[in-house]
Every structure is written in structure tokens, then in C-alpha cells.
């Protein structure tokens, strides 16, 4: 007898826990579209909500241990308000940058949520914006922004001074079609979720194309509207493969490693909500017996981030939660 | 190469696009008129031959459409405005108005969305198949209490409405189509057609409802239904229903009332003859000849002289959904997703048609009953506001077309030009006289200087607003 270890690699991912629940405000999220994590483990979750409930538009601050802190900003067009927020990122000082694709504006808050300012001009010229959709900030303070309907990445200083851009519409290597998420690796390389081309593209910090990963589809290494990408310190690439309802892990060369499909277990806040309504406990028990996958699996995951401890955190927007995974290089029992 | 479209072609095409679609911009009307009636109709009857709406973009801009609590009527309105498969979308509204189920009871927005999506996907196909999907739709089963109908404690509601409102109707040609015993047999056949347990709304959202057949709760005994005896289940009953002449008549009459001319309310159909028995008979024949194919019935309807005749034009009161969406398509607003769509979707509610939430299983009272003093004000205000906005692309285009009629327009030519471009529509002499009288106060219209151009646009927008407030504009 022999044993065959197909697809063996030197890392595995264990589900750790979840945080959040569906709420219009406070201890949960409503149509969250992105999040950022500071070194102390505080998640800033960007809630887009929906038009009928503009009160759901804000940023929720919650620790990855599921301690609710506060929320800030609200729906509107005034300074500090948001209409169609798309992405959120932190600078090295911990200030918070939020992109709004309707206002074509980047709004800046301090780490407590106090308004610091904003910038952004609509248009298609250098430094002008048409539906900004993803933000990534480098250690030296360069802000990379996917300028979605201009099909490009633009680079700014933190106060909005235009530094350069790259990309442009198309399918050729280095060209983009409605790019969404963007991430940087520890060496400053730029990874773009090339949303409508169903691929990830890698550039140098200067915008020189280096590689493209993936193609349309649902097989391994294929994508269906990837909308978020990040890279851990080992160079492994994580992609929120939204319409395939999974997060794919690629190695630094872009080869498929594994996929996460969602493994949710009730969080503390989730349990608290259920405990307040015995009928829902009973209803959930019946439903769980009939279809456990529903509660566990991702539903259109739209953001993936790495925290300061190297954990992989996945925003699961339809369910109003973040699922957290621990990466292990040692053999680990599931 | 297409022949240039005549005035008659344009008028007929505008009529087809108002009825089979949710209206169209003037550019589209003229382009389709140049293409030809038959070619355009075949395009409409073959929705899969047309591009799909960009659903990925819809999700990207409105991720909440995947969430359970939100009633997706605004998503539907976006589709009505923008779907390249216009007749398919119109048919989803048609079936929603026949197979009525509402949010007021179901209380889960996504279930209404799934039901309408089913109408969209299957509403132009085989009626037997559609009826089966309806009878296994969890939202409809819940709406009509079939989850409360058991082998030992029958609830007749689902069985009754299936016959009375969804397939045969109470009667036709003075006779009754079925008996109370048939209702009971029908309800018995559908016992055990139920819904699997679903997740509650908290903490992570409701799961999609799923149909589940429970054989232990099904009455498997012998039943006599419409004269046939056997141990019928729900599917057997659907087979029997679909081969009834009454079913063909019922569907044909609904289609006629929706697309051609307002029939009296359904409860009157047993005693009141159809408006156009000849056309209905041809549609009924198509129903049987095609094996219950809805598209075959639609082809007969849209190629009939009854539909194409001048008498059919502007003879139907626009439903609120048609008023809302048709005006937007004419002025070319909300052609891409932008904030304000929810409020737009509510306009239909203000006019008396709360999409995905009909007042009862009998649906809305249509025709002239759409209009009362309150809804008329809403309709006029809504259309006037949009048609008077000369910044909107569709209105700007109409102004431009009007200017191309010459360097100066007399008040009479101005009024006639506006009526032509907005329809083409005609108004009665008294209405036209009032419009002309108003136009005369400003004299001839010119557009040579910058100030004349601005005044030309202002007066055109104002005239469009006045036309929107005429009785004739309430019709399609």
C-alpha cells in the first residue's frame, strides 16, 4: 500500500472564529464592502447599507476579538459623509482613508473617527477620479487607488497630490477592466483585482507590469469577479473570488494553493442575538439540520485582509460578519 | 438596407414598444421602425437572442440586492428601465399581476425577488412548466396557506386560487368552469407540497426558502377532478388543468387585457363576453397547437390586426409601473445605476401600484381604476417633472429634433411637433386648442441666437409638461 499526497504544500489554514452579525448599526454590519485592521487588532468595517436605510452607512470599529468600540460617519454628501463608500485603508499613523465612488472623494479620519479632511476631483484627467474603488497605502505613504471607470491605478500622496498612474482599459497584460481591490506586498509590489477581466495583476510600485494570474471560470486558479486581493509576509496571495463564493490562496508565483469556502461558527455577538429570541433558536436548529452549509459558507466574500498576527480575515458581506483563519506551517489537524 | 421609416411605421412601432416593452426613446423608436415591425417583434419574442442586463455591475454597485430583508422592487425597476430583453421583463410584470403574492404577508423581500425572477426566466415558455414552478414556489405556497393544508386538515385556499385566479377562472360563456368538489380535490392533491425549514433573519440573514414534498402529509386517496378520477397528486392536477379550454381562454384573455385593451375585471368574465372573441380564439388555438407555449400566443396577439389597428393605440390606461418606467425611458434617465433608484421605485407605489405587494391575491384593479384624484396628481407631477427637465438626455434630444424642423416654428407647428415627438400622440380638438392658445402667447419659436435657443428649450419643456398633464397622456 502506498499513500499519495496530491497537492501537498507547506501551509494550512484553520478557521479560528467570526465576528459581527447583521445589524443596521452598533454591534454588526450592513452590506459591508471593505475593512482595514490596525496593528492593535481593531477592524474598521465600511458599511454601505442600502438606499432605503441610509442610517446603515458608517464605519464600525470592532476588535477582532469582537469587542464593539464605536462607529463614525454617516450617509450624505457633506464633508465627512458618505454616499457609495467602496474601500477603506489606514496610513502608517493609523489615520483612516475612505473612498466614495459616487462623490469621487477620499475622506480622511483620524484613528478615532474624527474628520481630518478630504480630496478628490471627478473626471478622467491625471489625478481625476471616476468611481474610485480600492485603496492601498504603502509604508512610505504612497496611496494607490483603483480608479475604476477610468480603468487604471492612480498614485497620490496622502494629501491627494497626484504622483502618477498606470493601466488603462483593455485585456492585454497591464491593462484593466473595472478594477476593484488593490493590495501591496511587503516589498511594495502592487496587486490589482482586475474585476471584469477575472484576474489578478501584479505591478512594481512604479506601475510596471510583472504578472497576471487567473482567467474567467470556477476551476482552481480561475476567478469570477475577484474584488479584493492582499499578500502576506510569505508572499502568498489571497483573492476574494466573489462570485465563486470563495477565497483562493495563490503562492508567490501565482499557482493555486488552496481555497477557503467559509467555516463559520456562531460568534459571541451572534449567540447573544439568538438568545434574545427563543423562536429563532428553534428555527435555526431546524434549518441547520436541513442545511448546515448555509450558515457556514461565504456568500459573495468581498474583502480579504491580513492582520498583524498573520491571520487571514474575510469579509462575508451578505451574512454581516468577518471570518478569521489562522495560517499554520506545521501539520495541523482540522 | 432598411427602407426609410414612414410616419405610419413610426407610430406603429411606438405602439408596439409601449405595449410589448416599457416604451422607448425617440431614437430607439425610429431605429426599430427602420428595422421593421416583423423583425423587431421577432427580436422581442426571442429574449435569449438579446444581450443580458449586466448583473455583475448591478451587484457591484448594489451589493445589498443579495440580502434578504430588502424588497428588491428597485432592482426590478432598474431591470424594467434597462433590460435589453424588454418583452421578457414586461412578461414578468404580467405574471406578477396574474399570479399575485405580496410582501405584506410573505415579509421576506428576497422571496418576492426569486418569484419575479422565475416569471422572468420562464414567463415566455411553456405554461404547464410555469404553473408547476408556481406551485412549487415556496413564497406562493406560503402566501396561499398551503403550508397549513394537511392530509387530515385541509386548507382549500391554494387549490381554490389556483383554479379561480391562476389558471381557469370561475367560468366562461355563461357557464361555470369547475365545482366546489373540484376545488376540494385540487387542494387534496396539493397536500404535502410544503416548505423546508429556513434560517431566521438573525444573526446572519434568512436563507432562501426551499420547496419540500412531504409524502407523509400527502392525501394519496382517489379524487375526482374535472371529471377524471384517480389518485391524483399536484402534477396530475396541473396536467388536467392545462388541457382545459377554459385555461386557454383564461390565459388568452389576460394577455389580451394586458397588451391590447382593458377587459372588465376577472370576476366578470363568466358573464361578460370577451372584447375580441376572434383574436382570443386564435390565441387559444395557438396555445393547444404549440403544446401550451406562451410565446406562440404572444406571436398571434402582436401580429393581429386588432393589436396593430389605430383604434388600439392610446386606448389602455398606463399602469403606474408603465408610467414610471416609460417616462424614464423616454427622457433617458436612470440608464445607469445611480442614487435615487429607491425613490424612483416608490413612485409607482404613490400612484397605486406597490410592486411586489399587490393588495390581495386578486391583484390590482386595472384600466381606469388606476386613476383617482390622488393618483392622477401623482402621475401628472411625476411625468411633468421629468419631461420638463431639458437637461435630461432624452428631452434634450427631443428639443434638438424639434429645432431641426426649421428656423422658426409657428405655435401650431410647435404643438403638433411636440405631440408627435412625445408619442406620436393625438389629442382631442379642445385639448389641442388649449395647447395652441398657450403657445401663441409666446409667439413663434426661433433658435438662432443664444437667448432664442434657451427660450426654445424652456418653452419646449413647458409644452411637454402641459402635454403630460393632458388626459391623453394617461393612456398608452
Boltz contact constraints between the chains, C-beta under 6 A:
constraints:
  - contact:
      token1: [A, 21]
      token2: [B, 203]
      max_distance: 6.0
  - contact:
      token1: [A, 22]
      token2: [B, 204]
      max_distance: 6.0
  - contact:
      token1: [A, 22]
      token2: [B, 205]
      max_distance: 6.0
  - contact:
      token1: [A, 31]
      token2: [B, 63]
      max_distance: 6.0
  - contact:
      token1: [A, 31]
      token2: [B, 64]
      max_distance: 6.0
  - contact:
      token1: [A, 50]
      token2: [B, 64]
      max_distance: 6.0
  - contact:
      token1: [A, 50]
      token2: [B, 70]
      max_distance: 6.0
  - contact:
      token1: [A, 51]
      token2: [B, 342]
      max_distance: 6.0
  - contact:
      token1: [A, 52]
      token2: [B, 342]
      max_distance: 6.0
  - contact:
      token1: [A, 225]
      token2: [B, 56]
      max_distance: 6.0
  - contact:
      token1: [A, 270]
      token2: [B, 203]
      max_distance: 6.0
  - contact:
      token1: [A, 273]
      token2: [B, 202]
      max_distance: 6.0
  - contact:
      token1: [A, 273]
      token2: [B, 203]
      max_distance: 6.0
  - contact:
      token1: [A, 280]
      token2: [B, 200]
      max_distance: 6.0
  - contact:
      token1: [A, 283]
      token2: [B, 200]
      max_distance: 6.0
  - contact:
      token1: [A, 284]
      token2: [B, 200]
      max_distance: 6.0
  - contact:
      token1: [A, 286]
      token2: [B, 197]
      max_distance: 6.0
  - contact:
      token1: [A, 287]
      token2: [B, 197]
      max_distance: 6.0
  - contact:
      token1: [A, 287]
      token2: [B, 198]
      max_distance: 6.0
  - contact:
      token1: [A, 287]
      token2: [B, 199]
      max_distance: 6.0
  - contact:
      token1: [A, 290]
      token2: [B, 196]
      max_distance: 6.0
  - contact:
      token1: [A, 290]
      token2: [B, 197]
      max_distance: 6.0
  - contact:
      token1: [A, 294]
      token2: [B, 207]
      max_distance: 6.0
  - contact:
      token1: [A, 317]
      token2: [B, 63]
      max_distance: 6.0
  - contact:
      token1: [A, 318]
      token2: [B, 66]
      max_distance: 6.0
  - contact:
      token1: [A, 318]
      token2: [B, 67]
      max_distance: 6.0
  - contact:
      token1: [A, 319]
      token2: [B, 204]
      max_distance: 6.0
  - contact:
      token1: [A, 319]
      token2: [B, 205]
      max_distance: 6.0
